Amino acid sequence: MVKELISNLNSAELSLLVSELGSQSSVADLLNVNRSSVSRWLKKELPDRNNQLRITALVLVMQHLQMVFEPETSRNWLEGTNAHLSNQRPIELLSQGRISEVLSAIEQAELGSYT
């Protein structure tokens, strides 16, 4: 029962990401996985724990980004270097599990803080 709930949650999160980013390929690129993995996960195959966490983190970050930027700017922000992150790319930090740092950089962008 719990596994089914988690699978449904991941499927819904992935569907949201695909919708916001425009394709399964875009989601796969941001998660650094094969497109076939995203396709399998959308068909109810449960991602491993590491990818479950990365999916949830990416959804959270995308939601925050879209409160600050237009949707098309959000992906560019994720992939570009960021002064608040010591000129690192937010997507790389996300893949390392450094979610709080990325969320902090988004907050800085929202406040209009530039370094």
Protein Blocks (a to p, Z undefined) as FASTA:
>chain_A
ZZmmmmmmmmmmmmmmmmmnopaklmmmmnopafklmmmmmnopacdfklmmmmmmmmmm
mmmmmmmmcfklmmmmmmmccfkloopafklmmmnopmmlmmmmmmmmmnopaZZ
